[in-house]
Amino acid sequence: MEALILTEIRNQIAFLTINRPQQLNALNKDTIAALHAALAAADTDPNVGVIILTGSGEKAFVAGADIKEFADFSIAEGGALAQTGQQTLFDFIEQLGTPVIAAVNGFALGGGLELAMAAHIRIASSNARMGLPETSLGVIPGYGGTQRLAQLVGRGKANEIIFTAGMLKADEALQWGLVNAVVEQADLLASCEAMAQKILSNSPMAIAAAIRCVNAGFASGVNGYEVEIEEFGKSFGTKDFKEGTTAFLEKRKPNFRG
């Protein structure tokens, strides 16, 4: 049986590809578990500084969750499905110390858009289509969609997208800040790689700290400014800070080792 997640590491970038093209890369329990394992491995690999996440084939990033897996679930089973999924994959990605770029190719619907929104940066192909169609199935987004979509596009637009179960085209998603950039499909991975290379020239310690700070601003009961002060102070004790400031004063490029 072919692996659910294909992993390739080159130039300090881990390329993770969800590999269910016949099912348009739909997320089932096994795929979520396999993706968690692949992300955890990449995050702890000293040779990896950025993760690029995409779907196999030309039609879809991830076309949603695998509905036949939960069509007969009870209330308790539905709640457990959402809780396990959020902890195992969606919150896990958002909190990774290694930045994750979602290469959104084709359809990113339901759980697929929720996956892309959990990533730190999103670059879409011009043929991408994004939406949360759950209300058309009598359910709501359960993998953080109601929260992250409102954070990214604002409450009013999030309500519209969720209530109508409609799809945004790539240029609309860019206009609303749902994605960082739109490129032609043939250029998608190269564009993500170019972004990754820019990130890789900076301090991995500082980037991981920045991720913690940005996330803190959206966490309930947490003062993001205080987290920033703490993380800023901590950075003065790192080798990366010493290297970065020394390189600046010596007018050379820094050689960060994390």
Secondary structure in CASP SS format (residue, H / E / C, confidence):
PFRMAT SS
TARGET T0000
AUTHOR 0000-0000-0000
METHOD secondary structure of the structure
MODEL  1
M C 1.00
E C 1.00
A C 1.00
L C 1.00
I E 1.00
L E 1.00
T E 1.00
E E 1.00
I E 1.00
R E 1.00
N C 1.00
Q C 1.00
I E 1.00
A E 1.00
F E 1.00
L E 1.00
T E 1.00
I E 1.00
N C 1.00
R C 1.00
P H 1.00
Q H 1.00
Q H 1.00
L C 1.00
N C 1.00
A C 1.00
L E 1.00
N C 1.00
K H 1.00
D H 1.00
T H 1.00
I H 1.00
A H 1.00
A H 1.00
L H 1.00
H H 1.00
A H 1.00
A H 1.00
L H 1.00
A H 1.00
A H 1.00
A H 1.00
D H 1.00
T H 1.00
D C 1.00
P C 1.00
N C 1.00
V C 1.00
G C 1.00
V E 1.00
I E 1.00
I E 1.00
L E 1.00
T E 1.00
G E 1.00
S C 1.00
G C 1.00
E C 1.00
K C 1.00
A E 1.00
F E 1.00
V E 1.00
A C 1.00
G C 1.00
A E 1.00
D C 1.00
I H 1.00
K H 1.00
E H 1.00
F C 1.00
A C 1.00
D C 1.00
F C 1.00
S C 1.00
I H 1.00
A H 1.00
E H 1.00
G H 1.00
G H 1.00
A H 1.00
L H 1.00
A H 1.00
Q H 1.00
T H 1.00
G H 1.00
Q H 1.00
Q H 1.00
T H 1.00
L H 1.00
F H 1.00
D H 1.00
F H 1.00
I H 1.00
E H 1.00
Q C 1.00
L C 1.00
G C 1.00
T C 1.00
P C 1.00
V E 1.00
I E 1.00
A E 1.00
A E 1.00
V E 1.00
N C 1.00
G C 1.00
F E 1.00
A E 1.00
L E 1.00
G C 1.00
G H 1.00
G H 1.00
L H 1.00
E H 1.00
L H 1.00
A H 1.00
M H 1.00
A H 1.00
A C 1.00
H C 1.00
I E 1.00
R E 1.00
I E 1.00
A E 1.00
S E 1.00
S C 1.00
N C 1.00
A C 1.00
R E 1.00
M E 1.00
G E 1.00
L C 1.00
P H 1.00
E H 1.00
T H 1.00
S H 1.00
L H 1.00
G C 1.00
V C 1.00
I C 1.00
P C 1.00
G C 1.00
Y C 1.00
G C 1.00
G H 1.00
T H 1.00
Q H 1.00
R H 1.00
L H 1.00
A H 1.00
Q H 1.00
L H 1.00
V H 1.00
G C 1.00
R H 1.00
G H 1.00
K H 1.00
A H 1.00
N H 1.00
E H 1.00
I H 1.00
I H 1.00
F H 1.00
T H 1.00
A C 1.00
G C 1.00
M E 1.00
L E 1.00
K E 1.00
A H 1.00
D H 1.00
E H 1.00
A H 1.00
L H 1.00
Q H 1.00
W C 1.00
G C 1.00
L C 1.00
V C 1.00
N C 1.00
A E 1.00
V E 1.00
V E 1.00
E C 1.00
Q H 1.00
A H 1.00
D H 1.00
L H 1.00
L H 1.00
A H 1.00
S H 1.00
C H 1.00
E H 1.00
A H 1.00
M H 1.00
A H 1.00
Q H 1.00
K H 1.00
I H 1.00
L H 1.00
S C 1.00
N C 1.00
S C 1.00
P H 1.00
M H 1.00
A H 1.00
I H 1.00
A H 1.00
A H 1.00
A H 1.00
I H 1.00
R H 1.00
C H 1.00
V H 1.00
N H 1.00
A H 1.00
G C 1.00
F C 1.00
A C 1.00
S C 1.00
G C 1.00
V C 1.00
N C 1.00
G H 1.00
Y H 1.00
E H 1.00
V H 1.00
E H 1.00
I H 1.00
E H 1.00
E H 1.00
F H 1.00
G H 1.00
K H 1.00
S H 1.00
F C 1.00
G C 1.00
T C 1.00
K H 1.00
D H 1.00
F H 1.00
K H 1.00
E H 1.00
G H 1.00
T H 1.00
T H 1.00
A H 1.00
F H 1.00
L H 1.00
E C 1.00
K C 1.00
R C 1.00
K C 1.00
P C 1.00
N C 1.00
F C 1.00
R C 1.00
G C 1.00
END
